[in-house]
Amino acid sequence: MKTKIYVMLVTLFFSCFLQGQIRFSETIQDSKIASPNDNTLYFIDFWATWCAPCVYANEYLEVLQRQYPDEFYVVSLSEEVPEKVKRHIEKHPTDLAVAIDYQGENFDAHSVKILPYGILVDTRGNVLWKGSPTDFKSADLESFLKRYKVQKPYHKVFKIKSVKEDFKSDYVPSKDFEISKIKQFNNDILEISNKGDFTHFKGDLQSILAYGFKVLKNQVYLPKDLNQPYEIYFKDSASFLSNVTDALKLNVSTFQNKGEVLVVDNDEPKLWDKNQIDWGQGALNYLIDDNQIQADNMTFKDFLYHLSHSLNLPISTTTVVDSETLHDWQVHYRFYGLMQNDLLDNFGLKVEKKTADFMIYNVTKKAP
């Protein structure tokens, strides 16, 4: 009898665990497209308010949700504080369901280190697919829908576990430049966001310095013990790099390396002005998806920095452009020939892959 009772208790516990194994701390909004009742498959879209590519992924998933409003339900999940997420979706509305994973339980469970990221789960919470949301195609969804038939409503698959937290208002720096070491940072990408008059950074030192030098991350050499994660607030972008090196007491030396380089050049560029794209005040000023770079008000150097990281290729240029002048950009980069045509036809820039010298920045700690 005791054995039977034990088995019944274990079975009951396991059943309850399955129903609540995917836990959120708050629902910001339900889907405006799909019903939360009796779906076969659920897609969790991991994102953050600072993540520019997440905007495109969200738009892509919204289109997919409209194509499949039955049996399929998309949830956009952020681990940020609810008030920040609410402010973000006021500026960037979405019709998808939005929820909070404030304790980062799901981010940790699925080792989410690069955004955007997504997983497809069945009604028992089993992961069927994972990767970049834009790589999840309608053909993939149709294939899974043919194989999985068990349906459950949203509240049976996802359990809302309220978390009582004293959410502090956004930090306001007291100085024009502030830098502090942070204990933990799991993302492999540099977080960049705007907070009022300040630009806010979170990332490892190598990524931060690469941004300052406007070069590819692997063009910055530094010892492993120096590559710690930092949080930075700053107002003046012109003095950003000198402030970082002074605050951390760093020496920077340079030398040339030889390898494959994208040479971007023209004596008479015809760059766009700021009136070609207008995403509105307070919006993210750039969006990089799997095919193209778009930017509203970005300098020439910043564009080359993002192009270099998109191609994972050092960039060399002798083109003289005012470093502070802002331009709008729309360039396909995935296909080399199309990128060449875009840059030449729209911006008067010639691009060519060559074996050439490129700069390496060697960073060391100053002697005490």
C-alpha positions as CSV (number, residue, x, y, z in Angstrom):
1,M,0.0,0.0,0.0
2,K,2.8,2.4,0.9
3,T,4.5,1.7,-2.5
4,K,1.3,2.5,-4.4
5,I,0.8,5.7,-2.5
6,Y,4.4,6.7,-3.1
7,V,4.0,6.0,-6.9
8,M,0.8,8.0,-6.9
9,L,2.5,11.0,-5.2
10,V,5.5,10.9,-7.6
11,T,3.2,10.7,-10.6
12,L,1.1,13.6,-9.3
13,F,4.2,15.7,-8.6
14,F,5.7,15.0,-12.0
15,S,2.5,15.9,-13.7
16,C,2.4,19.2,-11.9
17,F,6.0,19.8,-12.7
18,L,5.4,19.3,-16.4
19,Q,2.5,21.7,-16.4
20,G,4.6,24.4,-14.7
21,Q,8.1,23.7,-15.8
22,I,8.3,26.8,-18.0
23,R,7.8,29.6,-15.6
24,F,7.5,33.4,-16.2
25,S,7.3,36.1,-13.6
26,E,4.9,38.3,-15.4
27,T,2.8,38.6,-18.6
28,I,3.1,42.1,-20.1
29,Q,0.5,41.5,-22.8
30,D,-1.3,38.6,-24.5
31,S,-1.0,38.0,-28.2
32,K,-3.2,40.3,-30.3
33,I,-3.1,37.8,-33.2
34,A,-3.4,34.3,-31.8
35,S,-5.6,32.7,-29.1
36,P,-3.8,31.3,-26.0
37,N,-6.2,28.4,-26.0
38,D,-5.4,24.9,-27.2
39,N,-2.2,25.3,-29.2
40,T,0.1,22.5,-30.3
41,L,3.4,24.4,-30.5
42,Y,4.8,27.4,-28.6
43,F,7.8,29.5,-29.7
44,I,9.8,31.5,-27.0
45,D,11.6,34.5,-28.5
46,F,14.4,35.6,-26.2
47,W,15.1,39.3,-26.6
48,A,16.2,42.5,-24.9
49,T,15.3,46.2,-25.3
50,W,19.0,47.1,-26.1
51,C,19.2,44.4,-28.9
52,A,18.8,46.1,-32.3
53,P,18.6,42.8,-34.3
54,C,15.8,41.6,-31.9
55,V,13.5,44.2,-33.5
56,Y,13.8,42.6,-36.9
57,A,13.4,39.1,-35.4
58,N,10.3,40.3,-33.6
59,E,8.8,41.6,-36.8
60,Y,9.6,38.4,-38.6
61,L,7.9,36.3,-35.9
62,E,4.9,38.6,-36.0
63,V,4.5,37.8,-39.7
64,L,4.9,34.1,-39.0
65,Q,2.3,34.3,-36.2
66,R,-0.2,36.0,-38.6
67,Q,0.3,33.2,-41.1
68,Y,-0.4,30.6,-38.4
69,P,-2.8,32.0,-35.8
70,D,-4.1,28.6,-34.9
71,E,-2.1,25.8,-33.1
72,F,1.0,28.0,-32.8
73,Y,1.7,30.7,-30.2
74,V,4.7,33.1,-30.0
75,V,5.9,34.6,-26.7
76,S,8.6,37.3,-26.6
77,L,10.5,36.8,-23.4
78,S,12.8,39.4,-21.7
79,E,14.7,39.2,-18.4
80,E,14.6,42.9,-17.9
81,V,12.5,44.8,-15.4
82,P,8.8,45.1,-16.5
83,E,8.7,48.9,-16.5
84,K,11.6,49.0,-19.0
85,V,9.9,46.5,-21.3
86,K,6.6,48.3,-21.1
87,R,8.3,51.6,-22.1
88,H,10.0,49.8,-25.0
89,I,6.8,48.3,-26.5
90,E,5.1,51.7,-26.2
91,K,7.8,53.1,-28.6
92,H,8.0,49.8,-30.6
93,P,4.6,48.2,-30.5
94,T,4.2,44.5,-31.1
95,D,1.2,42.3,-31.5
96,L,2.9,39.3,-30.0
97,A,2.6,38.1,-26.5
98,V,5.2,39.6,-24.2
99,A,6.4,38.1,-20.9
100,I,9.1,38.6,-18.2
101,D,11.7,36.2,-17.1
102,Y,13.1,38.5,-14.4
103,Q,15.0,35.9,-12.5
104,G,16.6,34.7,-15.8
105,E,15.5,31.2,-15.2
106,N,14.7,30.4,-18.8
107,F,17.7,32.3,-20.1
108,D,20.0,30.3,-17.9
109,A,18.2,27.0,-18.6
110,H,18.7,27.3,-22.3
111,S,22.2,28.9,-22.1
112,V,21.1,32.1,-24.0
113,K,24.2,34.1,-24.6
114,I,23.6,35.6,-28.0
115,L,20.4,37.5,-29.0
116,P,18.1,37.2,-30.7
117,Y,17.5,33.5,-29.9
118,G,14.5,31.3,-29.9
119,I,13.2,27.8,-29.1
120,L,10.2,25.8,-30.2
121,V,8.6,23.7,-27.6
122,D,5.7,21.2,-27.5
123,T,3.0,21.2,-24.8
124,R,5.2,19.2,-22.4
125,G,7.9,21.8,-22.7
126,N,10.2,19.6,-24.8
127,V,12.6,21.7,-27.0
128,L,12.0,20.7,-30.7
129,W,14.1,23.5,-32.3
130,K,16.5,26.2,-31.3
131,G,18.5,29.0,-33.0
132,S,18.1,32.4,-34.5
133,P,14.3,33.2,-34.9
134,T,14.8,34.3,-38.5
135,D,16.1,30.8,-39.3
136,F,12.8,29.2,-38.3
137,K,10.8,29.0,-41.5
138,S,7.2,28.3,-42.2
139,A,8.2,25.0,-43.7
140,D,9.8,24.0,-40.4
141,L,6.7,24.9,-38.5
142,E,4.4,22.9,-40.9
143,S,6.7,19.9,-40.5
144,F,6.4,20.0,-36.7
145,L,2.7,20.6,-36.8
146,K,2.2,17.4,-38.8
147,R,4.1,15.4,-36.2
148,Y,2.7,16.9,-33.0
149,K,-1.0,16.9,-32.3
150,V,-1.4,17.2,-28.5
151,Q,-2.9,20.6,-27.6
152,K,-2.8,22.6,-24.4
153,P,-3.7,26.2,-23.5
154,Y,-1.1,28.7,-22.6
155,H,-1.7,28.6,-18.9
156,K,-1.1,24.8,-18.8
157,V,2.3,25.1,-20.6
158,F,3.6,28.3,-18.9
159,K,3.2,29.0,-15.3
160,I,3.2,32.6,-14.1
161,K,5.2,32.8,-10.8
162,S,4.9,36.3,-9.4
163,V,8.2,37.7,-8.2
164,K,8.2,40.5,-5.6
165,E,11.1,42.7,-6.3
166,D,11.8,46.3,-5.5
167,F,12.5,47.5,-9.0
168,K,14.7,50.5,-8.9
169,S,14.2,53.4,-11.3
170,D,16.8,53.7,-14.1
171,Y,20.2,54.8,-12.7
172,V,21.1,58.4,-13.6
173,P,24.9,59.0,-13.7
174,S,26.2,62.0,-11.8
175,K,29.2,62.4,-14.1
176,D,29.6,62.6,-17.9
177,F,31.6,59.4,-17.9
178,E,31.3,56.5,-15.4
179,I,32.8,53.0,-15.6
180,S,32.5,50.1,-13.2
181,K,33.4,46.5,-13.3
182,I,30.4,44.1,-13.1
183,K,30.4,40.7,-11.5
184,Q,28.9,38.7,-14.4
185,F,28.1,39.2,-18.0
186,N,27.2,36.1,-20.1
187,N,26.5,37.7,-23.5
188,D,29.1,37.5,-26.3
189,I,27.9,40.8,-27.8
190,L,28.2,44.3,-26.7
191,E,25.0,45.8,-25.2
192,I,24.5,49.4,-26.4
193,S,21.4,51.4,-25.3
194,N,20.4,55.1,-24.9
195,K,19.4,56.4,-21.5
196,G,18.4,60.0,-21.8
197,D,21.5,62.0,-22.7
198,F,23.8,59.0,-21.9
199,T,24.9,56.0,-23.9
200,H,25.0,52.9,-21.8
201,F,27.4,50.0,-22.5
202,K,27.7,46.5,-21.0
203,G,30.3,44.1,-22.3
204,D,33.8,42.7,-22.0
205,L,36.7,45.1,-22.3
206,Q,37.8,43.7,-25.7
207,S,34.4,44.5,-27.2
208,I,34.4,48.0,-25.6
209,L,37.8,48.9,-26.9
210,A,36.9,47.5,-30.4
211,Y,33.9,49.9,-30.4
212,G,36.2,52.8,-29.3
213,F,38.8,52.0,-32.1
214,K,35.9,51.2,-34.6
215,V,37.5,47.9,-35.6
216,L,36.8,44.2,-35.5
217,K,36.9,42.7,-32.1
218,N,39.8,40.3,-33.0
219,Q,41.9,43.4,-34.0
220,V,42.2,44.1,-30.2
221,Y,44.8,42.1,-28.4
222,L,44.9,42.1,-24.6
223,P,45.7,39.6,-21.8
224,K,42.8,37.4,-20.6
225,D,43.0,38.7,-17.1
226,L,42.3,42.2,-18.4
227,N,39.3,41.2,-20.4
228,Q,36.8,41.8,-17.6
229,P,33.1,42.8,-18.0
230,Y,32.3,46.5,-17.5
231,E,29.3,48.8,-17.4
232,I,29.8,52.3,-18.9
233,Y,27.8,55.5,-19.1
234,F,29.0,58.4,-21.2
235,K,27.8,61.6,-22.9
236,D,30.7,62.7,-25.1
237,S,31.6,60.0,-27.7
238,A,34.7,62.0,-28.9
239,S,36.4,61.4,-25.5
240,F,35.0,57.9,-24.9
241,L,38.2,56.0,-25.7
242,S,40.6,58.2,-23.8
243,N,38.3,58.1,-20.8
244,V,38.3,54.2,-20.8
245,T,42.1,53.9,-21.2
246,D,42.7,56.6,-18.5
247,A,40.2,55.1,-16.0
248,L,41.6,51.6,-16.4
249,K,45.3,52.8,-16.7
250,L,45.9,51.1,-20.1
251,N,48.7,51.4,-22.6
252,V,47.9,51.0,-26.3
253,S,50.4,50.3,-29.0
254,T,49.8,49.4,-32.6
255,F,51.3,47.2,-35.3
256,Q,50.4,46.0,-38.7
257,N,49.1,42.6,-39.6
258,K,48.5,41.2,-43.1
259,G,45.4,39.3,-44.2
260,E,42.1,39.5,-46.1
261,V,40.7,43.1,-45.8
262,L,37.7,44.8,-47.3
263,V,39.0,48.0,-48.8
264,V,36.3,50.8,-48.9
265,D,37.4,53.8,-50.9
266,N,36.5,56.7,-53.1
267,D,37.7,60.2,-53.5
268,E,34.2,61.6,-54.1
269,P,31.7,59.7,-52.0
270,K,28.0,60.6,-52.3
271,L,26.7,59.6,-48.9
272,W,23.1,60.0,-48.0
273,D,22.0,62.8,-45.7
274,K,19.8,62.3,-42.6
275,N,16.5,62.6,-44.5
276,Q,16.4,59.2,-46.2
277,I,15.2,57.2,-43.1
278,D,13.3,58.5,-40.1
279,W,12.4,56.0,-37.3
280,G,11.4,58.7,-34.9
281,Q,12.9,60.2,-31.8
282,G,13.9,57.7,-29.2
283,A,14.0,54.7,-31.6
284,L,17.0,52.5,-32.1
285,N,19.2,54.0,-34.7
286,Y,20.4,50.8,-36.4
287,L,19.1,47.4,-37.4
288,I,21.2,44.5,-38.6
289,D,19.5,41.4,-39.8
290,D,20.7,38.4,-41.7
291,N,20.9,40.3,-45.0
292,Q,21.3,44.0,-44.5
293,I,22.3,46.9,-42.4
294,Q,19.9,49.8,-41.9
295,A,20.7,52.9,-39.9
296,D,19.0,56.2,-39.1
297,N,21.6,58.9,-38.3
298,M,24.9,57.0,-38.1
299,T,28.5,58.3,-38.8
300,F,30.7,56.9,-41.5
301,K,33.1,55.3,-39.0
302,D,30.2,53.7,-37.0
303,F,28.8,52.2,-40.2
304,L,32.2,50.7,-41.1
305,Y,32.4,49.3,-37.6
306,H,29.1,47.5,-38.0
307,L,29.9,46.4,-41.5
308,S,33.2,44.9,-40.3
309,H,31.5,42.9,-37.6
310,S,28.7,41.8,-39.9
311,L,31.3,40.5,-42.4
312,N,33.8,39.4,-39.7
313,L,36.4,41.1,-41.8
314,P,38.8,44.0,-41.1
315,I,38.0,47.2,-43.1
316,S,40.5,49.7,-44.5
317,T,39.6,53.1,-46.0
318,T,41.4,56.3,-47.0
319,T,38.1,58.0,-47.7
320,V,37.9,61.3,-45.9
321,V,34.5,61.9,-44.3
322,D,33.7,64.3,-41.4
323,S,33.7,62.0,-38.4
324,E,30.8,63.7,-36.7
325,T,28.4,64.1,-39.7
326,L,25.4,61.7,-39.5
327,H,24.0,59.8,-42.5
328,D,21.3,57.2,-43.2
329,W,22.3,53.8,-44.5
330,Q,20.7,50.8,-46.2
331,V,23.1,48.2,-47.5
332,H,22.9,44.5,-48.2
333,Y,26.0,42.7,-47.0
334,R,25.2,39.0,-47.2
335,F,25.9,38.7,-50.9
336,Y,29.2,40.3,-51.9
337,G,28.1,41.4,-55.4
338,L,24.9,43.0,-54.1
339,M,26.9,44.8,-51.4
340,Q,29.3,46.1,-54.0
341,N,26.5,47.5,-56.1
342,D,24.6,49.0,-53.1
343,L,27.7,50.8,-51.8
344,L,28.7,52.1,-55.2
345,D,25.3,53.0,-56.6
346,N,23.8,54.5,-53.4
347,F,26.9,55.9,-51.7
348,G,29.6,56.2,-54.3
349,L,31.9,53.8,-52.3
350,K,34.0,51.2,-54.1
351,V,34.7,48.0,-52.2
352,E,37.2,45.3,-52.9
353,K,38.5,42.3,-51.0
354,K,42.3,42.3,-50.9
355,T,45.2,40.8,-49.0
356,A,46.6,43.9,-47.3
357,D,47.9,45.3,-44.0
358,F,45.4,46.2,-41.2
359,M,45.9,47.6,-37.8
360,I,46.2,45.6,-34.6
361,Y,45.8,47.3,-31.2
362,N,47.8,45.8,-28.4
363,V,46.5,46.7,-24.9
364,T,48.5,46.2,-21.7
365,K,48.2,47.5,-18.1
366,K,50.4,50.4,-17.2
367,A,53.1,49.7,-14.7
368,P,52.1,50.8,-11.1
